[in-house]
Amino acid sequence: MTMPGYEKFMLPIMDMEREYEVSEVRDKLAGHFKITEEDLWELLPSGEIDGIP
């Protein structure tokens, strides 16, 4: 799966910030968008991480 863009992340982030600590949001977003651990650590062609480390 490709990572959702900025706009797709914003609403869930704003909703989650009311209920969860910042440290919990990564896992909650991954679950919401059904992003695998492998997807979270996918590298861009530049070698940068394309995810939420």
Order of alpha helices (4+ residues) and beta strands (2+ residues): alpha-alpha-alpha
